[in-house]
Amino acid sequence: MADRRILLLGFDPSDGDTRNAGWELAQKLQGARMEGRRVVAERLPQTVDAGRALLHNLLQRHKPELALVVGEQRDAERLAVVRTA
């Protein structure tokens, strides 16, 4: 059986930051197994055009069953699930 994957994507730091919590979470889960699927962590740039192109390439390369992008918002007071940024 093929290796079943979850693609977990975080972002580069932005606005002069040195870290991004979404990317740090993705890194921590790299290689974990969830419901028989292996987590593969990748990092996206903050720029929309470059991020879109890389995302397309990563989806083709990893062929995940699920892709989840994890980001952060400085002024957020709670967890939010959004379909688009």
Order of alpha helices (4+ residues) and beta strands (2+ residues): beta-alpha-beta-beta-alpha-beta
